[in-house]
Amino acid sequence: MKIADRIKNLFCSHPTTAGETYFQHMSFALRAGFRMILAGCCCIIHAFFPFLFSKTAGTTIASLHEKMQKRN
């Protein structure tokens, strides 16, 4: 197997099993990751100010879980 084919396989094998191109998979993963970071920040703020973001993390997790289940 050529080096170029091995490199392509490293980047494309998992997205292909998910039925996506490399860039489609990257887009979904980036959006999900940023949403998780934002939800995490809301959790930290909520720890100090319990009246803020009381449902943000749970709603975000449930939404991401639903979207990931639909992808499989």
Sequence and secondary structure as in RCSB ss.txt:
>XXXX:A:sequence
MKIADRIKNLFCSHPTTAGETYFQHMSFALRAGFRMILAGCCCIIHAFFPFLFSKTAGTTIASLHEKMQKRN
>XXXX:A:secstr
  HHHHHHHHHHHHHHHTT  HHHHHHHHHHHHHHHHHHHHHHHHHHH TTSSTTHHHHHHHHHHHHHHHH 
